[in-house]
Amino acid sequence: MSKVPAWGWAVLVVILAGAGAAVWWFWPGQGIELPEDNLLVNADFESGARGWSYPTWSEHWAGFEVDRREAHSGRRAAHLEVRNDPARSTLVWGVMQELRPKEFPHYLAGFYRVNSWEQGTPLMYLQSVIIVWRKKPAAGMNNFQVRFLLGGVAFRPTRMENVRYIHFSKAAPVQGQWTPFAVDVWEAFQSQWGYVPPEWDRINVFFEARYDEREKADAPIRAEVFYDDLYLGFSLPDFAQGLVK
Ligand SMILES: [Ca+2]
């Protein structure tokens, strides 16, 4: 039986480590496991924009890209390139899905990443929004919402009858790293509206970067924002343990 020299084992270890790294790099969706009951389609953006949209009819919306600039899992993430538009005092970048689940989702979670953040105006922030569309309008409202503030603003950005806010963070967004967030949607609707919605026509969920009420004299705005591995469902993802607001 021939004896393998020590350098032989060292070479083998280097080869196996390289192969492992290659698998990690090329295998889509690596890096995170989201619960299987996720209501969101293509939550890791590895299938591009499939399942995601935004309110194209709204003059306040600028949309999104899915690209390979950054990725929390796999190779792709939603990319929001926030830029000042002098013609619009309010502008939103983001991704949206429209859902008709049988039960009201319990947890919302995911990851954002901010690579630059030049806050040229006070109301510039990240948020996730859940809109519940009623089957029939009540109290003059055809929908009611909870908006989860993820960073950039320490107070309520707007005052609208059908909107309530929960702060996940009042600080400026964390820069240069993927940052997890998680909220208890049932608790949010219970505390803000007095009940967990028992029925709905449909539910919209948004993940946004935006500015509001920008004055023409305000400093320029620039930000690079990414979202990846988003979750809306009935289980608390492993990464979200201890994070929930
Ligand atoms: Ca991804």
Boltz pocket constraint, residues with backbone or C-beta under 6 A from the ligand:
constraints:
  - pocket:
      binder: B
      contacts: [[A, 44], [A, 45], [A, 46], [A, 71], [A, 72], [A, 73], [A, 74], [A, 75], [A, 76], [A, 77], [A, 228], [A, 229]]
      max_distance: 6.0
